Amino acid sequence: MAKGKDVRVTVILECTACVRNRVNKKSMGISRYITQKNRHNTPGRLELRKFCTFCYKHTIHSEIKK
């Protein structure tokens, strides 16, 4: 039987460097990735190093609210 809440949830990862540089208007946009995480194994916010197409380098992408 299915439980009320799913174990795996869809999360959005956003580049932290683009968010900081947006004040300076250095970047044209914000890099975002969509992935899934297991709620039981990682109850906190997820942070991964991913390639940012606007910064042209690998940066830390952190989980944001939907």
Residue pairs with C-beta under 8 A, 6 or more apart in sequence:
5 39
6 39
7 38
7 39
7 40
8 36
8 37
8 38
8 39
9 36
9 37
9 39
10 34
10 35
10 36
11 34
11 35
11 36
11 37
11 46
11 63
12 32
12 33
12 34
12 63
12 64
12 66
13 32
13 33
13 34
13 35
13 46
13 48
13 50
13 61
13 62
13 63
13 64
14 30
14 31
14 32
14 61
14 62
14 63
14 64
15 30
15 31
15 32
15 50
15 52
15 54
15 55
15 59
15 60
15 61
16 59
16 60
16 61
16 62
17 52
17 55
17 59
17 60
18 27
18 29
18 30
18 31
18 52
18 54
18 55
18 59
19 30
21 27
21 55
22 30
27 54
27 55
28 54
29 54
30 54
31 50
31 51
31 52
31 53
31 54
31 55
31 59
31 61
32 61
33 48
33 50
33 61
35 46
35 48
37 46
37 63
45 62
45 63
46 62
46 63
47 60
47 61
47 62
47 63
48 60
48 61
49 58
49 59
49 60
49 61
50 58
50 59
50 61
51 57
51 58
52 58
52 59
52 61
